[in-house]
Amino acid sequence: CRTLEKAKETREKILSETKSSGKSLKLVPMELDLSSLKNLKIFTQLIKQKYNKIDVLINNAGKI
């Protein structure tokens, strides 16, 4: 996400709307500036350190 604050709000909205489905979701918002190669490399290293796989990756450039 561009701003972690907005991503956290969206995360909460998704979780509140899916509670009735009975599924347990683990949504981890992370900040990433795609216009910066340096930032992209740092982000990639962080992902590799924290996770051994990603089930779903959501990239959205629009407003929610």
C-alpha positions in Angstrom: 0.0 0.0 0.0 1.0 3.6 -0.3 -0.1 4.6 3.1 -0.3 2.1 6.0 -3.1 3.9 7.7 -5.5 3.5 4.7 -4.4 -0.1 4.3 -5.3 -0.9 7.9 -8.7 0.7 7.5 -9.3 -1.4 4.4 -8.1 -4.5 6.2 -10.6 -3.9 9.0 -13.4 -3.4 6.5 -12.6 -6.7 4.7 -12.4 -8.5 8.0 -15.7 -7.1 9.2 -17.5 -8.0 5.9 -16.2 -11.6 5.8 -16.8 -12.6 9.5 -20.0 -14.3 8.5 -18.2 -16.6 6.1 -16.6 -18.5 9.0 -13.2 -18.3 7.4 -10.2 -17.1 9.4 -8.3 -14.5 7.3 -4.8 -13.3 7.9 -4.4 -10.0 6.1 -1.0 -8.2 6.5 -0.9 -4.7 5.1 2.6 -3.6 4.1 3.8 -0.3 2.6 5.5 -0.3 -0.8 6.5 2.5 -3.1 6.6 1.0 -6.6 8.3 4.1 -8.0 11.4 3.3 -6.0 13.7 0.3 -6.9 15.4 0.7 -3.6 12.1 0.4 -1.7 11.1 -2.5 -3.9 14.3 -4.4 -3.0 13.9 -3.8 0.7 10.2 -4.9 0.5 11.2 -8.1 -1.3 13.9 -8.9 1.2 11.4 -8.4 4.1 8.9 -10.7 2.4 11.5 -13.4 2.0 12.5 -13.1 5.6 9.0 -13.2 7.1 7.2 -15.6 4.8 8.0 -18.8 2.9 5.0 -18.3 0.6 2.3 -15.8 -0.3 -1.2 -17.2 -1.0 -2.7 -14.0 -2.3 -1.1 -10.7 -3.1 -3.5 -7.7 -3.7 -2.2 -4.7 -5.6 -4.7 -1.9 -6.1 -3.8 1.6 -7.4 -7.3 2.9 -7.1 -9.3 4.2 -4.2 -11.5 2.0 -2.1 
